[in-house]
Amino acid sequence: MSITIAAAFLLSTAVQANAFGNAATHEAQSGPAKIVFYRTGGFRGALVGCSIHEKGREITHLSPNSTVSLAVSSGQHTYSSRDGASNLTIGLAVGETSYVRCKMIGLIAHPILEISDAEAFAQVSPRLTDKTPAPTEPH
């Protein structure tokens, strides 16, 4: 009985060590990822732009029916709308692509950032104008 308990303990310790080792390796990996921001059109907010900021700096601006793809470093990023009313934090893995929609809400049309996915983007992308700037280094 004590041999069985000792074996279970050793196996448990080995599994935990392996899990922590894999987690450390995963965290140590860094490299490029991609984020796609998009905004569909409509009457609401047609004259209001959707400025997207990271660390207090505007990184892109979306007009109605536009999209921008940016190369970013993997890891956690926090984006906000121009008025700071909408904050969105995204964790990106190496090689991952995430989608963010800028949606206008309210009578005065405040931009709200929301997580989207490839399927939702694919449905609207034929109507969007790609405003992606020339390639730059990830930030």
N, CA, C and O atoms as CSV, one atom per row, in Angstrom:
chain,resi,resn,atom,element,x,y,z
A,1,MET,N,N,0.813,-1.185,0.000
A,1,MET,CA,C,0.000,0.000,0.000
A,1,MET,C,C,0.863,1.259,0.000
A,1,MET,O,O,0.590,2.200,-0.744
A,2,SER,N,N,1.905,1.277,0.835
A,2,SER,CA,C,2.756,2.459,0.895
A,2,SER,C,C,3.528,2.638,-0.412
A,2,SER,O,O,3.844,3.769,-0.782
A,3,ILE,N,N,3.835,1.561,-1.111
A,3,ILE,CA,C,4.513,1.661,-2.406
A,3,ILE,C,C,3.581,2.315,-3.421
A,3,ILE,O,O,4.025,3.132,-4.228
A,4,THR,N,N,2.319,1.971,-3.391
A,4,THR,CA,C,1.338,2.550,-4.304
A,4,THR,C,C,1.190,4.044,-4.047
A,4,THR,O,O,1.123,4.835,-4.988
A,5,ILE,N,N,1.139,4.430,-2.784
A,5,ILE,CA,C,1.029,5.849,-2.433
A,5,ILE,C,C,2.281,6.594,-2.862
A,5,ILE,O,O,2.184,7.695,-3.404
A,6,ALA,N,N,3.456,6.017,-2.632
A,6,ALA,CA,C,4.711,6.652,-3.034
A,6,ALA,C,C,4.777,6.795,-4.549
A,6,ALA,O,O,5.218,7.833,-5.042
A,7,ALA,N,N,4.353,5.787,-5.295
A,7,ALA,CA,C,4.365,5.839,-6.749
A,7,ALA,C,C,3.406,6.920,-7.253
A,7,ALA,O,O,3.729,7.657,-8.185
A,8,ALA,N,N,2.233,7.011,-6.636
A,8,ALA,CA,C,1.258,8.034,-7.028
A,8,ALA,C,C,1.808,9.429,-6.763
A,8,ALA,O,O,1.614,10.338,-7.571
A,9,PHE,N,N,2.497,9.604,-5.629
A,9,PHE,CA,C,3.087,10.890,-5.296
A,9,PHE,C,C,4.154,11.274,-6.309
A,9,PHE,O,O,4.181,12.412,-6.779
A,10,LEU,N,N,5.040,10.333,-6.654
A,10,LEU,CA,C,6.093,10.612,-7.619
A,10,LEU,C,C,5.526,10.944,-9.001
A,10,LEU,O,O,6.006,11.857,-9.671
A,11,LEU,N,N,4.518,10.209,-9.416
A,11,LEU,CA,C,3.877,10.466,-10.699
A,11,LEU,C,C,3.223,11.852,-10.694
A,11,LEU,O,O,3.336,12.598,-11.666
A,12,SER,N,N,2.548,12.189,-9.609
A,12,SER,CA,C,1.909,13.489,-9.480
A,12,SER,C,C,2.940,14.613,-9.550
A,12,SER,O,O,2.712,15.621,-10.219
A,13,THR,N,N,4.076,14.447,-8.862
A,13,THR,CA,C,5.139,15.446,-8.862
A,13,THR,C,C,5.718,15.605,-10.260
A,13,THR,O,O,5.980,16.728,-10.691
A,14,ALA,N,N,5.923,14.508,-10.975
A,14,ALA,CA,C,6.471,14.561,-12.334
A,14,ALA,C,C,5.513,15.277,-13.276
A,14,ALA,O,O,5.948,16.071,-14.110
A,15,VAL,N,N,4.221,15.009,-13.157
A,15,VAL,CA,C,3.222,15.664,-14.011
A,15,VAL,C,C,3.199,17.157,-13.726
A,15,VAL,O,O,3.144,17.960,-14.657
A,16,GLN,N,N,3.240,17.546,-12.442
A,16,GLN,CA,C,3.236,18.966,-12.097
A,16,GLN,C,C,4.490,19.644,-12.616
A,16,GLN,O,O,4.402,20.751,-13.147
A,17,ALA,N,N,5.649,19.024,-12.483
A,17,ALA,CA,C,6.899,19.605,-12.962
A,17,ALA,C,C,6.843,19.786,-14.471
A,17,ALA,O,O,7.282,20.809,-14.996
A,18,ASN,N,N,6.297,18.784,-15.173
A,18,ASN,CA,C,6.180,18.884,-16.622
A,18,ASN,C,C,5.222,20.009,-17.017
A,18,ASN,O,O,5.493,20.745,-17.966
A,19,ALA,N,N,4.114,20.146,-16.303
A,19,ALA,CA,C,3.153,21.201,-16.607
A,19,ALA,C,C,3.772,22.576,-16.405
A,19,ALA,O,O,3.583,23.478,-17.221
A,20,PHE,N,N,4.528,22.731,-15.287
A,20,PHE,CA,C,5.182,24.013,-15.053
A,20,PHE,C,C,6.271,24.268,-16.075
A,20,PHE,O,O,6.454,25.405,-16.510
A,21,GLY,N,N,6.993,23.240,-16.464
A,21,GLY,CA,C,8.030,23.388,-17.485
A,21,GLY,C,C,7.432,23.836,-18.801
A,21,GLY,O,O,7.978,24.723,-19.457
A,22,ASN,N,N,6.299,23.228,-19.208
A,22,ASN,CA,C,5.646,23.633,-20.452
A,22,ASN,C,C,5.130,25.055,-20.365
A,22,ASN,O,O,5.229,25.807,-21.335
A,23,ALA,N,N,4.579,25.437,-19.217
A,23,ALA,CA,C,4.070,26.798,-19.057
A,23,ALA,C,C,5.216,27.800,-19.180
A,23,ALA,O,O,5.066,28.833,-19.833
A,24,ALA,N,N,6.346,27.507,-18.566
A,24,ALA,CA,C,7.486,28.413,-18.640
A,24,ALA,C,C,7.984,28.528,-20.077
A,24,ALA,O,O,8.333,29.617,-20.532
A,25,THR,N,N,8.015,27.405,-20.788
A,25,THR,CA,C,8.450,27.431,-22.177
A,25,THR,C,C,7.478,28.249,-23.017
A,25,THR,O,O,7.910,29.034,-23.861
A,26,HIS,N,N,6.164,28.080,-22.804
A,26,HIS,CA,C,5.166,28.813,-23.569
A,26,HIS,C,C,5.292,30.320,-23.320
A,26,HIS,O,O,5.213,31.110,-24.260
A,27,GLU,N,N,5.487,30.719,-22.062
A,27,GLU,CA,C,5.614,32.135,-21.738
A,27,GLU,C,C,6.882,32.722,-22.329
A,27,GLU,O,O,6.908,33.906,-22.666
A,28,ALA,N,N,7.928,31.928,-22.464
A,28,ALA,CA,C,9.190,32.429,-22.973
A,28,ALA,C,C,9.140,32.659,-24.481
A,28,ALA,O,O,9.942,33.421,-25.020
A,29,GLN,N,N,8.204,32.004,-25.161
A,29,GLN,CA,C,8.106,32.176,-26.598
A,29,GLN,C,C,7.520,33.546,-26.912
A,29,GLN,O,O,6.519,33.957,-26.324
A,30,SER,N,N,8.154,34.245,-27.842
A,30,SER,CA,C,7.595,35.511,-28.299
A,30,SER,C,C,7.815,35.600,-29.796
A,30,SER,O,O,8.727,34.983,-30.345
A,31,GLY,N,N,6.991,36.353,-30.424
A,31,GLY,CA,C,7.082,36.499,-31.866
A,31,GLY,C,C,5.871,37.255,-32.361
A,31,GLY,O,O,5.074,37.759,-31.569
A,32,PRO,N,N,5.734,37.334,-33.673
A,32,PRO,CA,C,4.649,38.131,-34.228
A,32,PRO,C,C,3.277,37.468,-34.126
A,32,PRO,O,O,3.149,36.243,-34.132
A,33,ALA,N,N,2.285,38.301,-34.036
A,33,ALA,CA,C,0.882,37.898,-34.080
A,33,ALA,C,C,0.185,38.947,-34.942
A,33,ALA,O,O,0.825,39.892,-35.403
A,34,LYS,N,N,-1.100,38.792,-35.160
A,34,LYS,CA,C,-1.816,39.756,-36.000
A,34,LYS,C,C,-3.160,40.081,-35.368
A,34,LYS,O,O,-3.831,39.218,-34.802
A,35,ILE,N,N,-3.534,41.350,-35.479
A,35,ILE,CA,C,-4.850,41.764,-35.015
A,35,ILE,C,C,-5.547,42.503,-36.158
A,35,ILE,O,O,-4.958,43.360,-36.816
A,36,VAL,N,N,-6.802,42.152,-36.373
A,36,VAL,CA,C,-7.596,42.758,-37.434
A,36,VAL,C,C,-8.708,43.579,-36.784
A,36,VAL,O,O,-9.579,43.041,-36.101
A,37,PHE,N,N,-8.660,44.887,-37.010
A,37,PHE,CA,C,-9.711,45.785,-36.547
A,37,PHE,C,C,-10.632,46.050,-37.732
A,37,PHE,O,O,-10.165,46.221,-38.858
A,38,TYR,N,N,-11.935,46.083,-37.481
A,38,TYR,CA,C,-12.842,46.434,-38.571
A,38,TYR,C,C,-14.065,47.165,-38.058
A,38,TYR,O,O,-14.436,47.087,-36.887
A,39,ARG,N,N,-14.675,47.882,-38.995
A,39,ARG,CA,C,-15.883,48.646,-38.684
A,39,ARG,C,C,-16.811,48.569,-39.886
A,39,ARG,O,O,-16.412,48.866,-41.012
A,40,THR,N,N,-18.039,48.171,-39.642
A,40,THR,CA,C,-19.024,48.150,-40.712
A,40,THR,C,C,-19.662,49.535,-40.828
A,40,THR,O,O,-19.445,50.397,-39.976
A,41,GLY,N,N,-20.440,49.740,-41.874
A,41,GLY,CA,C,-21.058,51.041,-42.105
A,41,GLY,C,C,-22.468,51.107,-41.576
A,41,GLY,O,O,-22.986,50.157,-40.989
A,42,GLY,N,N,-23.061,52.230,-41.795
A,42,GLY,CA,C,-24.431,52.451,-41.363
A,42,GLY,C,C,-24.627,53.918,-41.067
A,42,GLY,O,O,-23.672,54.694,-41.035
A,43,PHE,N,N,-25.868,54.289,-40.853
A,43,PHE,CA,C,-26.174,55.691,-40.592
A,43,PHE,C,C,-25.608,56.150,-39.253
A,43,PHE,O,O,-25.055,57.244,-39.144
A,44,ARG,N,N,-25.753,55.293,-38.223
A,44,ARG,CA,C,-25.295,55.665,-36.878
A,44,ARG,C,C,-23.772,55.836,-36.864
A,44,ARG,O,O,-23.019,54.905,-37.148
A,45,GLY,N,N,-23.357,57.025,-36.533
A,45,GLY,CA,C,-21.932,57.289,-36.403
A,45,GLY,C,C,-21.190,57.446,-37.710
A,45,GLY,O,O,-19.963,57.349,-37.735
A,46,ALA,N,N,-21.906,57.687,-38.801
A,46,ALA,CA,C,-21.257,57.787,-40.110
A,46,ALA,C,C,-20.220,58.908,-40.156
A,46,ALA,O,O,-19.235,58.813,-40.889
A,47,LEU,N,N,-20.435,59.950,-39.391
A,47,LEU,CA,C,-19.492,61.080,-39.388
A,47,LEU,C,C,-18.465,60.991,-38.267
A,47,LEU,O,O,-17.575,61.835,-38.166
A,48,VAL,N,N,-18.588,59.977,-37.432
A,48,VAL,CA,C,-17.689,59.819,-36.287
A,48,VAL,C,C,-16.679,58.726,-36.590
A,48,VAL,O,O,-17.046,57.625,-37.001
A,49,GLY,N,N,-15.414,59.034,-36.387
A,49,GLY,CA,C,-14.372,58.042,-36.599
A,49,GLY,C,C,-14.217,57.146,-35.381
A,49,GLY,O,O,-14.669,57.475,-34.284
A,50,CYS,N,N,-13.583,56.029,-35.592
A,50,CYS,CA,C,-13.291,55.107,-34.500
A,50,CYS,C,C,-11.773,55.048,-34.352
A,50,CYS,O,O,-11.100,54.280,-35.039
A,51,SER,N,N,-11.250,55.863,-33.452
A,51,SER,CA,C,-9.805,55.863,-33.178
A,51,SER,C,C,-9.505,54.792,-32.154
A,51,SER,O,O,-10.197,54.682,-31.142
A,52,ILE,N,N,-8.484,54.008,-32.410
A,52,ILE,CA,C,-8.101,52.927,-31.503
A,52,ILE,C,C,-6.725,53.240,-30.940
A,52,ILE,O,O,-5.783,53.539,-31.673
A,53,HIS,N,N,-6.635,53.163,-29.616
A,53,HIS,CA,C,-5.412,53.541,-28.911
A,53,HIS,C,C,-4.833,52.358,-28.150
A,53,HIS,O,O,-5.552,51.466,-27.699
A,54,GLU,N,N,-3.502,52.378,-28.021
A,54,GLU,CA,C,-2.801,51.439,-27.149
A,54,GLU,C,C,-1.731,52.228,-26.417
A,54,GLU,O,O,-0.943,52.939,-27.040
A,55,LYS,N,N,-1.701,52.107,-25.109
A,55,LYS,CA,C,-0.754,52.822,-24.255
A,55,LYS,C,C,-0.813,54.326,-24.495
A,55,LYS,O,O,0.217,54.999,-24.529
A,56,GLY,N,N,-2.043,54.852,-24.665
A,56,GLY,CA,C,-2.236,56.283,-24.819
A,56,GLY,C,C,-1.911,56.838,-26.195
A,56,GLY,O,O,-1.977,58.050,-26.399
A,57,ARG,N,N,-1.567,55.989,-27.131
A,57,ARG,CA,C,-1.176,56.432,-28.475
A,57,ARG,C,C,-2.140,55.857,-29.507
A,57,ARG,O,O,-2.462,54.669,-29.470
A,58,GLU,N,N,-2.602,56.706,-30.432
A,58,GLU,CA,C,-3.484,56.210,-31.490
A,58,GLU,C,C,-2.683,55.303,-32.423
A,58,GLU,O,O,-1.643,55.690,-32.956
A,59,ILE,N,N,-3.201,54.079,-32.607
A,59,ILE,CA,C,-2.505,53.144,-33.495
A,59,ILE,C,C,-3.217,52.988,-34.831
A,59,ILE,O,O,-2.600,52.589,-35.819
A,60,THR,N,N,-4.515,53.301,-34.872
A,60,THR,CA,C,-5.245,53.274,-36.132
A,60,THR,C,C,-6.547,54.035,-35.977
A,60,THR,O,O,-6.987,54.342,-34.869
A,61,HIS,N,N,-7.148,54.330,-37.112
A,61,HIS,CA,C,-8.410,55.058,-37.163
A,61,HIS,C,C,-9.274,54.396,-38.224
A,61,HIS,O,O,-8.844,54.218,-39.363
A,62,LEU,N,N,-10.498,54.030,-37.845
A,62,LEU,CA,C,-11.394,53.363,-38.780
A,62,LEU,C,C,-12.543,54.277,-39.176
A,62,LEU,O,O,-13.247,54.818,-38.323
A,63,SER,N,N,-12.721,54.441,-40.469
A,63,SER,CA,C,-13.914,55.107,-40.986
A,63,SER,C,C,-14.942,54.011,-41.250
A,63,SER,O,O,-14.598,52.830,-41.192
A,64,PRO,N,N,-16.202,54.370,-41.539
A,64,PRO,CA,C,-17.190,53.330,-41.813
A,64,PRO,C,C,-16.747,52.420,-42.971
A,64,PRO,O,O,-16.131,52.878,-43.934
A,65,ASN,N,N,-17.067,51.148,-42.861
A,65,ASN,CA,C,-16.742,50.129,-43.873
A,65,ASN,C,C,-15.253,50.023,-44.164
A,65,ASN,O,O,-14.835,50.019,-45.322
A,66,SER,N,N,-14.464,49.939,-43.112
A,66,SER,CA,C,-13.021,49.800,-43.309
A,66,SER,C,C,-12.438,48.754,-42.365
A,66,SER,O,O,-13.043,48.380,-41.360
A,67,THR,N,N,-11.253,48.301,-42.723
A,67,THR,CA,C,-10.529,47.320,-41.911
A,67,THR,C,C,-9.039,47.655,-41.925
A,67,THR,O,O,-8.523,48.220,-42.890
A,68,VAL,N,N,-8.369,47.301,-40.853
A,68,VAL,CA,C,-6.920,47.483,-40.734
A,68,VAL,C,C,-6.354,46.251,-40.047
A,68,VAL,O,O,-6.838,45.845,-38.991
A,69,SER,N,N,-5.324,45.654,-40.648
A,69,SER,CA,C,-4.614,44.511,-40.053
A,69,SER,C,C,-3.255,44.999,-39.589
A,69,SER,O,O,-2.528,45.637,-40.350
A,70,LEU,N,N,-2.908,44.705,-38.349
A,70,LEU,CA,C,-1.629,45.142,-37.801
A,70,LEU,C,C,-0.827,43.963,-37.270
A,70,LEU,O,O,-1.365,43.072,-36.612
A,71,ALA,N,N,0.462,43.972,-37.564
A,71,ALA,CA,C,1.377,43.002,-36.962
A,71,ALA,C,C,1.710,43.515,-35.570
A,71,ALA,O,O,2.104,44.670,-35.408
A,72,VAL,N,N,1.554,42.665,-34.570
A,72,VAL,CA,C,1.854,43.028,-33.188
A,72,VAL,C,C,2.688,41.916,-32.565
A,72,VAL,O,O,2.756,40.807,-33.095
A,73,SER,N,N,3.311,42.217,-31.457
A,73,SER,CA,C,4.047,41.181,-30.744
A,73,SER,C,C,3.050,40.294,-30.000
A,73,SER,O,O,1.968,40.743,-29.623
A,74,SER,N,N,3.419,39.055,-29.797
A,74,SER,CA,C,2.554,38.174,-29.013
A,74,SER,C,C,2.536,38.677,-27.571
A,74,SER,O,O,3.420,39.421,-27.146
A,75,GLY,N,N,1.532,38.265,-26.843
A,75,GLY,CA,C,1.389,38.698,-25.456
A,75,GLY,C,C,0.097,39.457,-25.271
A,75,GLY,O,O,-0.792,39.415,-26.121
A,76,GLN,N,N,0.002,40.145,-24.164
A,76,GLN,CA,C,-1.229,40.845,-23.802
A,76,GLN,C,C,-1.196,42.281,-24.313
A,76,GLN,O,O,-0.195,42.982,-24.168
A,77,HIS,N,N,-2.305,42.708,-24.914
A,77,HIS,CA,C,-2.460,44.072,-25.416
A,77,HIS,C,C,-3.790,44.617,-24.913
A,77,HIS,O,O,-4.788,43.898,-24.864
A,78,THR,N,N,-3.793,45.908,-24.536
A,78,THR,CA,C,-5.024,46.572,-24.130
A,78,THR,C,C,-5.277,47.726,-25.078
A,78,THR,O,O,-4.444,48.620,-25.232
A,79,TYR,N,N,-6.438,47.694,-25.709
A,79,TYR,CA,C,-6.832,48.721,-26.670
A,79,TYR,C,C,-8.000,49.507,-26.097
A,79,TYR,O,O,-8.796,48.978,-25.322
A,80,SER,N,N,-8.097,50.787,-26.489
A,80,SER,CA,C,-9.210,51.617,-26.036
A,80,SER,C,C,-9.709,52.460,-27.195
A,80,SER,O,O,-8.986,52.720,-28.156
A,81,SER,N,N,-10.971,52.884,-27.082
A,81,SER,CA,C,-11.552,53.780,-28.081
A,81,SER,C,C,-11.089,55.202,-27.789
A,81,SER,O,O,-10.461,55.464,-26.764
A,82,ARG,N,N,-11.398,56.092,-28.680
A,82,ARG,CA,C,-10.910,57.476,-28.581
A,82,ARG,C,C,-11.294,58.173,-27.283
A,82,ARG,O,O,-10.508,58.948,-26.739
A,83,ASP,N,N,-12.473,57.906,-26.795
A,83,ASP,CA,C,-12.933,58.582,-25.587
A,83,ASP,C,C,-12.648,57.775,-24.321
A,83,ASP,O,O,-13.015,58.189,-23.221
A,84,GLY,N,N,-11.998,56.632,-24.478
A,84,GLY,CA,C,-11.661,55.793,-23.336
A,84,GLY,C,C,-12.842,55.046,-22.747
A,84,GLY,O,O,-12.703,54.365,-21.731
A,85,ALA,N,N,-14.012,55.167,-23.380
A,85,ALA,CA,C,-15.214,54.518,-22.855
A,85,ALA,C,C,-15.169,53.004,-23.036
A,85,ALA,O,O,-15.858,52.271,-22.326
A,86,SER,N,N,-14.378,52.545,-23.966
A,86,SER,CA,C,-14.312,51.118,-24.245
A,86,SER,C,C,-12.868,50.648,-24.170
A,86,SER,O,O,-12.007,51.142,-24.898
A,87,ASN,N,N,-12.607,49.694,-23.288
A,87,ASN,CA,C,-11.287,49.087,-23.165
A,87,ASN,C,C,-11.409,47.598,-23.428
A,87,ASN,O,O,-12.368,46.958,-22.998
A,88,LEU,N,N,-10.429,47.051,-24.140
A,88,LEU,CA,C,-10.456,45.645,-24.499
A,88,LEU,C,C,-9.045,45.087,-24.366
A,88,LEU,O,O,-8.111,45.600,-24.982
A,89,THR,N,N,-8.889,44.035,-23.561
A,89,THR,CA,C,-7.592,43.392,-23.383
A,89,THR,C,C,-7.623,42.041,-24.079
A,89,THR,O,O,-8.543,41.244,-23.895
A,90,ILE,N,N,-6.592,41.806,-24.885
A,90,ILE,CA,C,-6.500,40.575,-25.674
A,90,ILE,C,C,-5.126,39.955,-25.445
A,90,ILE,O,O,-4.112,40.653,-25.461
A,91,GLY,N,N,-5.097,38.638,-25.231
A,91,GLY,CA,C,-3.846,37.892,-25.169
A,91,GLY,C,C,-3.634,37.176,-26.494
A,91,GLY,O,O,-4.485,36.399,-26.926
A,92,LEU,N,N,-2.511,37.432,-27.132
A,92,LEU,CA,C,-2.224,36.854,-28.442
A,92,LEU,C,C,-1.042,35.895,-28.366
A,92,LEU,O,O,-0.001,36.225,-27.797
A,93,ALA,N,N,-1.206,34.718,-28.936
A,93,ALA,CA,C,-0.120,33.745,-29.020
A,93,ALA,C,C,0.656,33.984,-30.316
A,93,ALA,O,O,0.166,34.647,-31.230
A,94,VAL,N,N,1.851,33.447,-30.381
A,94,VAL,CA,C,2.670,33.562,-31.591
A,94,VAL,C,C,1.896,32.992,-32.771
A,94,VAL,O,O,1.383,31.875,-32.698
A,95,GLY,N,N,1.810,33.752,-33.854
A,95,GLY,CA,C,1.128,33.308,-35.061
A,95,GLY,C,C,-0.390,33.425,-35.026
A,95,GLY,O,O,-1.049,33.128,-36.023
A,96,GLU,N,N,-0.953,33.845,-33.916
A,96,GLU,CA,C,-2.413,33.944,-33.783
A,96,GLU,C,C,-2.938,35.222,-34.431
A,96,GLU,O,O,-2.256,36.246,-34.452
A,97,THR,N,N,-4.153,35.148,-34.957
A,97,THR,CA,C,-4.858,36.316,-35.479
A,97,THR,C,C,-6.123,36.502,-34.660
A,97,THR,O,O,-6.910,35.570,-34.494
A,98,SER,N,N,-6.313,37.722,-34.144
A,98,SER,CA,C,-7.526,38.062,-33.403
A,98,SER,C,C,-8.265,39.153,-34.156
A,98,SER,O,O,-7.665,39.938,-34.890
A,99,TYR,N,N,-9.585,39.189,-33.963
A,99,TYR,CA,C,-10.450,40.133,-34.661
A,99,TYR,C,C,-11.170,41.012,-33.652
A,99,TYR,O,O,-11.691,40.527,-32.648
A,100,VAL,N,N,-11.194,42.322,-33.932
A,100,VAL,CA,C,-11.868,43.280,-33.064
A,100,VAL,C,C,-12.762,44.161,-33.929
A,100,VAL,O,O,-12.318,44.739,-34.921
A,101,ARG,N,N,-14.019,44.251,-33.537
A,101,ARG,CA,C,-14.978,45.086,-34.252
A,101,ARG,C,C,-15.180,46.390,-33.495
A,101,ARG,O,O,-15.311,46.387,-32.271
A,102,CYS,N,N,-15.205,47.489,-34.209
A,102,CYS,CA,C,-15.567,48.777,-33.629
A,102,CYS,C,C,-17.033,48.993,-33.965
A,102,CYS,O,O,-17.409,49.107,-35.132
A,103,LYS,N,N,-17.845,49.045,-32.933
A,103,LYS,CA,C,-19.294,49.174,-33.097
A,103,LYS,C,C,-19.719,50.530,-32.534
A,103,LYS,O,O,-19.280,50.926,-31.454
A,104,MET,N,N,-20.567,51.230,-33.266
A,104,MET,CA,C,-21.072,52.516,-32.801
A,104,MET,C,C,-22.399,52.293,-32.078
A,104,MET,O,O,-23.302,51.643,-32.604
A,105,ILE,N,N,-22.506,52.842,-30.860
A,105,ILE,CA,C,-23.740,52.683,-30.087
A,105,ILE,C,C,-24.215,54.043,-29.583
A,105,ILE,O,O,-23.437,54.993,-29.500
A,106,GLY,N,N,-25.466,54.119,-29.257
A,106,GLY,CA,C,-26.042,55.326,-28.675
A,106,GLY,C,C,-26.434,56.358,-29.714
A,106,GLY,O,O,-26.076,56.245,-30.886
A,107,LEU,N,N,-27.164,57.349,-29.278
A,107,LEU,CA,C,-27.621,58.409,-30.175
A,107,LEU,C,C,-26.468,59.277,-30.662
A,107,LEU,O,O,-26.493,59.786,-31.783
A,108,ILE,N,N,-25.459,59.444,-29.814
A,108,ILE,CA,C,-24.319,60.278,-30.182
A,108,ILE,C,C,-23.217,59.443,-30.832
A,108,ILE,O,O,-22.201,59.991,-31.262
A,109,ALA,N,N,-23.401,58.159,-30.908
A,109,ALA,CA,C,-22.474,57.223,-31.556
A,109,ALA,C,C,-21.103,57.184,-30.879
A,109,ALA,O,O,-20.141,57.796,-31.344
A,110,HIS,N,N,-21.044,56.458,-29.784
A,110,HIS,CA,C,-19.777,56.210,-29.103
A,110,HIS,C,C,-19.198,54.906,-29.628
A,110,HIS,O,O,-19.917,53.914,-29.746
A,111,PRO,N,N,-17.896,54.893,-29.946
A,111,PRO,CA,C,-17.286,53.653,-30.426
A,111,PRO,C,C,-17.035,52.672,-29.283
A,111,PRO,O,O,-16.509,53.043,-28.234
A,112,ILE,N,N,-17.418,51.417,-29.504
A,112,ILE,CA,C,-17.210,50.344,-28.544
A,112,ILE,C,C,-16.396,49.254,-29.239
A,112,ILE,O,O,-16.727,48.845,-30.352
A,113,LEU,N,N,-15.353,48.793,-28.596
A,113,LEU,CA,C,-14.533,47.712,-29.144
A,113,LEU,C,C,-15.036,46.391,-28.585
A,113,LEU,O,O,-15.256,46.254,-27.381
A,114,GLU,N,N,-15.215,45.414,-29.480
A,114,GLU,CA,C,-15.675,44.105,-29.036
A,114,GLU,C,C,-14.941,43.008,-29.794
A,114,GLU,O,O,-14.596,43.162,-30.966
A,115,ILE,N,N,-14.709,41.893,-29.097
A,115,ILE,CA,C,-14.058,40.733,-29.708
A,115,ILE,C,C,-14.967,40.189,-30.801
A,115,ILE,O,O,-16.186,40.122,-30.643
A,116,SER,N,N,-14.356,39.805,-31.902
A,116,SER,CA,C,-15.090,39.177,-32.991
A,116,SER,C,C,-14.362,37.883,-33.343
A,116,SER,O,O,-13.512,37.421,-32.582
A,117,ASP,N,N,-14.691,37.304,-34.483
A,117,ASP,CA,C,-14.002,36.087,-34.908
A,117,ASP,C,C,-13.869,36.080,-36.429
A,117,ASP,O,O,-14.424,36.938,-37.116
A,118,ALA,N,N,-13.131,35.108,-36.940
A,118,ALA,CA,C,-12.854,35.022,-38.373
A,118,ALA,C,C,-14.133,34.864,-39.184
A,118,ALA,O,O,-14.249,35.430,-40.272
A,119,GLU,N,N,-15.082,34.109,-38.674
A,119,GLU,CA,C,-16.331,33.878,-39.401
A,119,GLU,C,C,-17.135,35.166,-39.558
A,119,GLU,O,O,-17.623,35.460,-40.650
A,120,ALA,N,N,-17.277,35.932,-38.486
A,120,ALA,CA,C,-18.016,37.203,-38.555
A,120,ALA,C,C,-17.307,38.181,-39.483
A,120,ALA,O,O,-17.950,38.895,-40.253
A,121,PHE,N,N,-15.976,38.208,-39.405
A,121,PHE,CA,C,-15.209,39.098,-40.283
A,121,PHE,C,C,-15.382,38.691,-41.744
A,121,PHE,O,O,-15.550,39.556,-42.603
A,122,ALA,N,N,-15.344,37.403,-42.039
A,122,ALA,CA,C,-15.478,36.905,-43.415
A,122,ALA,C,C,-16.830,37.300,-44.009
A,122,ALA,O,O,-16.924,37.547,-45.211
A,123,GLN,N,N,-17.866,37.363,-43.189
A,123,GLN,CA,C,-19.192,37.731,-43.684
A,123,GLN,C,C,-19.264,39.184,-44.142
A,123,GLN,O,O,-19.984,39.501,-45.089
A,124,VAL,N,N,-18.519,40.070,-43.475
A,124,VAL,CA,C,-18.601,41.494,-43.811
A,124,VAL,C,C,-17.411,41.995,-44.638
A,124,VAL,O,O,-17.487,43.072,-45.229
A,125,SER,N,N,-16.334,41.242,-44.687
A,125,SER,CA,C,-15.115,41.724,-45.348
A,125,SER,C,C,-15.275,42.098,-46.819
A,125,SER,O,O,-14.574,43.003,-47.272
A,126,PRO,N,N,-16.157,41.457,-47.595
A,126,PRO,CA,C,-16.295,41.897,-48.990
A,126,PRO,C,C,-16.759,43.360,-49.127
A,126,PRO,O,O,-16.512,43.993,-50.153
A,127,ARG,N,N,-17.428,43.890,-48.099
A,127,ARG,CA,C,-17.919,45.272,-48.137
A,127,ARG,C,C,-16.926,46.272,-47.535
A,127,ARG,O,O,-17.171,47.478,-47.562
A,128,LEU,N,N,-15.812,45.780,-46.996
A,128,LEU,CA,C,-14.873,46.652,-46.294
A,128,LEU,C,C,-13.704,47.063,-47.181
A,128,LEU,O,O,-13.252,46.292,-48.027
A,129,THR,N,N,-13.222,48.280,-46.979
A,129,THR,CA,C,-12.031,48.773,-47.661
A,129,THR,C,C,-10.840,48.550,-46.744
A,129,THR,O,O,-10.848,48.973,-45.587
A,130,ASP,N,N,-9.822,47.889,-47.262
A,130,ASP,CA,C,-8.628,47.598,-46.469
A,130,ASP,C,C,-7.748,48.841,-46.403
A,130,ASP,O,O,-7.251,49.314,-47.424
A,131,LYS,N,N,-7.561,49.366,-45.196
A,131,LYS,CA,C,-6.755,50.566,-44.966
A,131,LYS,C,C,-5.448,50.224,-44.252
A,131,LYS,O,O,-4.842,51.079,-43.607
A,132,THR,N,N,-5.027,48.978,-44.373
A,132,THR,CA,C,-3.806,48.533,-43.695
A,132,THR,C,C,-2.601,49.304,-44.223
A,132,THR,O,O,-2.394,49.379,-45.434
A,133,PRO,N,N,-1.802,49.879,-43.317
A,133,PRO,CA,C,-0.603,50.612,-43.759
A,133,PRO,C,C,0.476,49.637,-44.244
A,133,PRO,O,O,0.376,48.425,-44.057
A,134,ALA,N,N,1.484,50.196,-44.857
A,134,ALA,CA,C,2.624,49.387,-45.308
A,134,ALA,C,C,3.205,48.646,-44.107
A,134,ALA,O,O,3.162,49.161,-42.990
A,135,PRO,N,N,3.754,47.432,-44.320
A,135,PRO,CA,C,4.291,46.631,-43.203
A,135,PRO,C,C,5.333,47.395,-42.382
A,135,PRO,O,O,6.178,48.114,-42.915
A,136,THR,N,N,5.234,47.206,-41.053
A,136,THR,CA,C,6.190,47.776,-40.115
A,136,THR,C,C,6.580,46.721,-39.106
A,136,THR,O,O,6.062,45.605,-39.132
A,137,GLU,N,N,7.485,47.069,-38.224
A,137,GLU,CA,C,7.893,46.157,-37.160
A,137,GLU,C,C,6.761,46.023,-36.147
A,137,GLU,O,O,6.048,46.996,-35.899
A,138,PRO,N,N,6.574,44.828,-35.548
A,138,PRO,CA,C,5.560,44.673,-34.503
A,138,PRO,C,C,5.804,45.636,-33.358
A,138,PRO,O,O,6.949,45.968,-33.049
A,139,HIS,N,N,4.713,46.091,-32.718
A,139,HIS,CA,C,4.862,46.974,-31.550
A,139,HIS,C,C,4.147,46.417,-30.365
A,139,HIS,O,O,4.162,47.024,-29.294
